[in-house]
Amino acid sequence: MRRFLRPGHDPVRERLKRDLFQFNKTVEHGFPHQPSALGYSPFLHLMAIGTRSGAIKLYGAPGVEFMGLHEENNTVMQIHFIPDQCQLVTLLDDNSLHLWSLKQHSGASELREEHRFTLKGPPGSPPSATQITAVLAHSSREVLYLGTESGNIFVVELPSFKALEDRTITSEAVLQRVPEDYCNRRSCELVEALREHPKNPDQILIGYSRGLVVLWDLQNSKATHHFLGSQQLENLYWQKDGSKFISCHYDGSYTQWPVSSDNRQPEPLENLVPYGPFPCKAISKIYWQTTKNGLPYIIFQGGMPRASYGDRHSISVVHGSQQTAFDFTSRVIDFFIIFSSEPAAEFDDPSAMVVLAEEELVVIDLKTTGWPAVHPPYLASLHCSAITCSHHVSNIPLKLWERIISAGSKQNIHYSTMPWPIDGGTNIAPDPPQRDLLLTGHEDGTVRFWDASGVCLHLLYKLSTVRVFLTDADPNDNMNTLGEDEWPPLRKVGTFDPYSDDPRLGIQKIYLCKYSGYLAVAGTAGQVLVMELNDEDAEHVVDHAEADLLQDQEGYRWKGHEKLRTREGPVRFEAGFQPFVLVQCQPPAVVTSLALHSEWKLVAFGTSHGFGLFDHQQKRLVFVKCTLHPSDQLALEGPLSRVKSLKKSLRQSFRRIRRSRVSSRKRRGASGNASEVQEANTKFDQDALQEMELAPVQRKIEARSAEDSFTGFVRTLYFADTFLRDSSRHCPSLWAGTNGGTVYAFCLRVPPAERRMDEPVRAEQAKEIQLMHRAPVVGILVLDGRSTPLPEPLEVAHDLSKSPDMQGSHQLLVVSEEQFKVFTLPKVSSKLKLKLTALEGCRVRKVTVANFGSCKTDDYSENDLAVLTNLGDIQIISLPFLKLQIRYPCIRKEDVSGIASCVFTKYGQGFYLISPSEFERFSLSTKWLVEPRCIVDMPEITSNNHVHNRPGVENAARKS
Amino acid sequence: EFRRFSLERSKPGKFEEFYGLLQHVHKIPNVDVLVGYTDIHGDLLPINNDDNYHKAVSTANPLLRIFIQRKEDADYSAFGTDTMTRKKNVLSNVLRPDNHKKKPHIVISMPQDFRPVSSIIDVDILPETHRRVRLYKYGTDKPLGFYIRDGSSVRVTPHGLEKVPGIFISRLVPGGLAQSTGLLAVNDEVLEVNGIEVSGKSLDQVTDMMIANSRNLIITVRPANQRNNVVRNSRTSGSSGQSTESSLPSSTPNILANLLHGEEESDEEDIVIEDSGEPQQIPKAAPTTESLELLTQIELVHESTQNGFLPSNEMNLNHSAGSISMEFEVPDPEHKPLEEDGTIITL
């Protein structure tokens, strides 16, 4: 019946809904998953990153972001900006070329695909004839030169992608004047590199993989110089004045070649194996940058001694006597150097090196001594250590915000102060409406604080809980302990570190009180830490308590992990959030729910065995309650199966990493590791799929019973000041909901402030509600007399919320995975319900109260429930009448980790992981919308003077 | 034991009051008894609710003969038409059942002791090829005991025959409710779950819907074996009384109304334990006057089809109050339609 009455029966409400709700996926935060290509426009000051799934993302000044997706979802192999244009060309692994343009549309720039093209050879030619290996976007902006596997170079016109067949540079033409003996020894083979002469656009340098390099004159269509390299070629680089170029090779050497009009077949000037004499790995890319002081910067990727350092992902910078091999924790995809791009400039004067590694972006300041890293304002590696949970806090008071920033800035002193060098475009989005924090908990026991106010998710501060515990890891066992005189001069850079010392350190729940600065975090081994923000370093003892959640039970055996050992005596903590209380649950099962009441100074925590309440003022355990069903053996024995699978997955990831470290030829060789791994993965997937198809998929239909496993698992905890016992006196209360559909309510007696330390906090069980449908309770909420959710602790004290209505009768909302139910208080009578699962077959995964404002009038706002279901749908359900307002598909239902990671904000926005390293941000509100809005203007090119985008620079300076 | 007392015929009051009066008069305050009377035809008929109590009082001429029996000794077969004439001496039969050790009668329970059982329903409104089965989980320890799977079936569509995905019963657990009723079989295609079509829903969704409705699961299936279908000759007979006249096979709202009716009726209430006292079922809330309008709107939407039980509100309040005192508005009589929804049984 409800279904028939629901839609469209109230036109006023329908109109209001349109003013309140609107679904948008606005921006992707974090680091692109599986990046595969990098490009940079010195003209636009924009960087482009392509991924294996066919996405292309452009970044400039903070807030300037564009995203495009190739329809084919194929790997982006190469990205080339068209010189002096707002255009770029991408090459995919299906050998197709795509032209993208930045065009202005209603006041903002947009990235659009304009054309696509696949090179066709003469009829009957093998596919390799047109397999593109090198792309040169010529400075004339009119043509692209496409080097292929066959050795031929095709020319296509821009932007039409029309093939200019008469201008094809065939390998035969190139080989005409090459000496016979060299010719016989090695044919041209594939084109490895194409480089335009820096001074003369009519000359291009062609490098073939077997070592031959040719300077080709486009006007006369003939080779002017032949450089007979003896080593397999990897890449080429021109010196600024065009008098020399440098080639790098597979054997780890690089060679300088002179270019002069008197010698058409010059000998190399210098041939060097920088990390010789033992066999070295290939140098795959090299830069030679001139400076005022005469000493060049030689920057090259790879070249490490094969035997001892062959597994390192390195880029070496050599400047005079200074040499550093930056050592990355993941594979280097590509890199570029930012240098003075004015043609009039006499020297390159490189300022920064931008490295795209597989898991992070690292920028090195080349101007400051010591070559420090630059803190990127975006593209943060969210997954430096795997994300285990997240928590969002809206509208942070300025004071707390500044204190967190100040704590963070003390951690960032080793970063360069250089303004962000990639500063193209102008951010024209309005300033973020408020200061928002996104806190992510990680597997290594850290909590990262992100500025989630705007388009750039920016790391403010990192908190580590490891210091409280004794871990097996030897503090001296550090990858970065190489001495000064070590050779090669490796220096570890970047923050990506997938290895956790101890999985028990993992953070599972976070609660931050934005008014008091109290922070509670809880982890995998039953540890609960309460912290306070301190602006100074401090050394103190962490008070330690144990909560035995199995108190009255006997004969139980915990087969899971042991609890963490704590450090004795005082511990030194850096400025920031410093723990002062540690509660360890016994058995040390993962903490499944956490609540903090900063006004009452109480913290509640729950595991699969029960829950407890701790008074962090008096540092005393108030009570524990075991929720375990006596027959629930599985919960007792601990997460055995999980531990096993964790071990397995760890082993697998080690294997994967080892495999990826195995040296191999780069991208297109048959033995390319990426394609090999991919193949293996595909095969594995197929096998798994086949296995699944063999076993018929069946689902058992069975009513839930009290004897089911993990019914005692505490899913949610909630503090409320409400009418628990009678309707005349309200009192503090703690509510807990379990997996088995039970809700416990405890009446708390918190002594008044003046006697807070003298009298104990008391708790007494007042109610126990058993939902007959026994579905897990995922949310508990008390609505005041005006049916408004009770405010957060201290919210009223800070005048940020109206006091709750304590006159009218309160209501209790219990959200289970299957139903929403409203009960009266203090006498529990059922008032309303919405049976979601029975009607739609979906289950509640996440639920939050969100405030929605109208986009039409400033004075209207309402509270609703934002609900994410297991099908990935988002539903908005009204309060207090539990009517479905609207439904949007958001996440694919197969994307289990995406659904599990979703977090809603208090103002109708949300985040979920689209990959281990990226959050998708979405908005349900018409009013609060954080999305990139930016303009990229064509700098003037008439004067040949590349004008910087002034506002962009200022912006960058302010943000970083 | 005989007692004689007087009642005011014009104002008989409620059955509960009368029952209390009987217990008082007989000084058996805590004994459960069956109450019966002899009507003008000499039949022994039960008195167990307001209606038949009023009927009994109105038929008293002038005396109303009431028989009271302890519940546990009750001989249910004693009630019914012709009981007085069939049995020579009902009175002795009732009072001294031990004298009549003969073949046991088929026991017919009192209405309040009736337990819903699994059945085929809505035969009158469904196509003959379909079968709607109600599985009552409540009151049995048997597991529901069946599995479902994905599959495909052939449908007639505007574009001709089409193979469409469907959900099928894949296995029945021996000894489970599904098997013991004999109403469901392997390879039956599931079409609806509690009135909601399953087409377009995934196996997991249908699983969740079935589990969410597991206490009163109504599955509409297309049996794999179409030979045992009920063949109807007329539309007048129906197993679910309300829908006989008005219902046409296409009248979906009516079907839904029936389903929701069934659903709500047997939808068990949650249990609350106050102050570690005795568990009680949670009553439906009494609407307060100011929220009445809104509430009626809501409540009517999803409970209007409900056919409530009839315990009085006062009693509910007194009994469910556990150990704490509270103020609870006793609702006005006109709120009664909402009030009656509460099924309050003090455990």
Chai-1 contact restraints between the chains, C-beta under 6 A:
chainA,res_idxA,chainB,res_idxB,connection_type,confidence,min_distance_angstrom,max_distance_angstrom,comment,restraint_id
A,M1,B,L260,contact,1.0,0.0,6.0,A-B,restraint_1
A,R2,B,V301,contact,1.0,0.0,6.0,A-B,restraint_2
A,R2,B,H302,contact,1.0,0.0,6.0,A-B,restraint_3
A,L5,B,V301,contact,1.0,0.0,6.0,A-B,restraint_4
A,P696,B,R149,contact,1.0,0.0,6.0,A-B,restraint_5
A,Q698,B,Y147,contact,1.0,0.0,6.0,A-B,restraint_6
A,Q698,B,R149,contact,1.0,0.0,6.0,A-B,restraint_7
A,Q698,B,S170,contact,1.0,0.0,6.0,A-B,restraint_8
A,R699,B,I148,contact,1.0,0.0,6.0,A-B,restraint_9
A,R699,B,L203,contact,1.0,0.0,6.0,A-B,restraint_10
A,R699,B,T207,contact,1.0,0.0,6.0,A-B,restraint_11
A,K700,B,Y147,contact,1.0,0.0,6.0,A-B,restraint_12
A,I701,B,L144,contact,1.0,0.0,6.0,A-B,restraint_13
A,I701,B,F146,contact,1.0,0.0,6.0,A-B,restraint_14
A,I701,B,M210,contact,1.0,0.0,6.0,A-B,restraint_15
A,E702,B,P143,contact,1.0,0.0,6.0,A-B,restraint_16
A,E702,B,L144,contact,1.0,0.0,6.0,A-B,restraint_17
A,A703,B,K137,contact,1.0,0.0,6.0,A-B,restraint_18
A,A703,B,L144,contact,1.0,0.0,6.0,A-B,restraint_19
A,A703,B,S214,contact,1.0,0.0,6.0,A-B,restraint_20
A,D726,B,M326,contact,1.0,0.0,6.0,A-B,restraint_21
A,Q765,B,S276,contact,1.0,0.0,6.0,A-B,restraint_22
A,A766,B,D275,contact,1.0,0.0,6.0,A-B,restraint_23
A,K767,B,E274,contact,1.0,0.0,6.0,A-B,restraint_24
A,E768,B,I273,contact,1.0,0.0,6.0,A-B,restraint_25
A,I769,B,D270,contact,1.0,0.0,6.0,A-B,restraint_26
A,I769,B,V272,contact,1.0,0.0,6.0,A-B,restraint_27
A,Q770,B,I271,contact,1.0,0.0,6.0,A-B,restraint_28
A,L771,B,D270,contact,1.0,0.0,6.0,A-B,restraint_29
A,M772,B,E268,contact,1.0,0.0,6.0,A-B,restraint_30
A,M772,B,D270,contact,1.0,0.0,6.0,A-B,restraint_31
A,E818,B,A212,contact,1.0,0.0,6.0,A-B,restraint_32
A,T824,B,A285,contact,1.0,0.0,6.0,A-B,restraint_33
A,K827,B,M326,contact,1.0,0.0,6.0,A-B,restraint_34
A,V828,B,V272,contact,1.0,0.0,6.0,A-B,restraint_35
A,V828,B,I282,contact,1.0,0.0,6.0,A-B,restraint_36
A,S829,B,P283,contact,1.0,0.0,6.0,A-B,restraint_37
A,S829,B,A285,contact,1.0,0.0,6.0,A-B,restraint_38
A,S830,B,I282,contact,1.0,0.0,6.0,A-B,restraint_39
A,S830,B,K284,contact,1.0,0.0,6.0,A-B,restraint_40
A,K831,B,A285,contact,1.0,0.0,6.0,A-B,restraint_41
A,T837,B,D208,contact,1.0,0.0,6.0,A-B,restraint_42
A,T837,B,A212,contact,1.0,0.0,6.0,A-B,restraint_43
A,A838,B,A212,contact,1.0,0.0,6.0,A-B,restraint_44
A,A838,B,N213,contact,1.0,0.0,6.0,A-B,restraint_45
A,G841,B,K201,contact,1.0,0.0,6.0,A-B,restraint_46
A,G841,B,Q205,contact,1.0,0.0,6.0,A-B,restraint_47
A,G841,B,D208,contact,1.0,0.0,6.0,A-B,restraint_48
A,G841,B,M209,contact,1.0,0.0,6.0,A-B,restraint_49
A,R843,B,D208,contact,1.0,0.0,6.0,A-B,restraint_50
A,F881,B,I298,contact,1.0,0.0,6.0,A-B,restraint_51
